[in-house]
Amino acid sequence: MTIGTKEDYINRFKNVLMTNNIGSSSISLDLIFEAFGKEIDTISEIHEQDKTKYVLNLQKAYKQVKGEISGMKED
């Protein structure tokens, strides 16, 4: 799987959420989103244009995972 794709972020969100259920302290989906966003900002090896794509993919993944959790219907 390619890093920075929507599918990559969906898998990463779900991985953190599943691990989160096992751990002693809980992390919200919003905090995970913020952490991934900061991670994108700190990657110096990619161009700004690619960072923009990563952020858009992150936003799409966040929306999808949040929808799955809350039971929203898919588009």
C-alpha positions in Angstrom: 0.0 0.0 0.0 1.3 3.4 -0.9 1.9 5.8 2.0 -0.3 8.9 2.0 -3.2 7.4 0.2 -6.8 7.4 1.6 -6.6 3.7 2.1 -3.3 4.1 4.0 -4.8 6.6 6.4 -8.0 4.5 6.8 -5.9 1.5 7.9 -3.8 3.7 10.2 -6.9 5.2 11.8 -8.4 1.8 12.4 -5.1 0.4 13.7 -4.8 3.2 16.3 -8.5 2.8 17.2 -8.2 -1.0 17.7 -5.0 -0.6 19.7 -6.7 2.2 21.6 -9.4 -0.2 22.8 -6.7 -2.5 24.3 -4.7 0.2 26.0 -5.3 1.9 29.3 -5.8 5.4 28.0 -8.1 6.4 25.2 -7.3 8.7 22.3 -10.1 10.4 20.3 -10.4 10.2 16.6 -9.9 14.0 16.4 -6.6 13.7 18.2 -5.5 10.9 15.9 -6.4 13.2 12.9 -4.4 16.0 14.4 -1.4 13.8 15.0 -1.4 12.5 11.4 -1.7 16.1 10.2 1.3 17.1 12.2 3.2 14.1 10.8 2.5 15.3 7.3 3.8 18.8 8.1 7.1 17.4 9.5 7.9 15.2 6.5 10.6 17.0 4.7 11.2 14.5 1.9 8.0 15.3 0.0 7.1 18.3 -2.0 4.4 20.7 -0.9 2.1 19.5 -3.7 2.3 16.0 -2.4 1.7 17.2 1.2 -1.5 18.8 -0.1 -2.6 15.4 -1.6 -1.7 13.7 1.7 -3.8 16.2 3.7 -6.8 15.7 1.3 -6.5 11.9 1.6 -6.3 12.2 5.4 -9.4 14.3 5.4 -11.3 11.8 3.2 -10.1 8.9 5.4 -11.1 10.8 8.6 -14.6 11.5 7.2 -15.0 7.8 6.1 -13.8 6.3 9.4 -15.9 8.8 11.4 -18.9 7.8 9.3 -18.3 4.1 9.8 -18.0 4.6 13.6 -21.2 6.7 13.8 -23.1 4.5 11.4 -23.6 7.1 8.6 -24.6 5.8 5.3 -21.9 5.7 2.6 -22.0 8.1 -0.3 
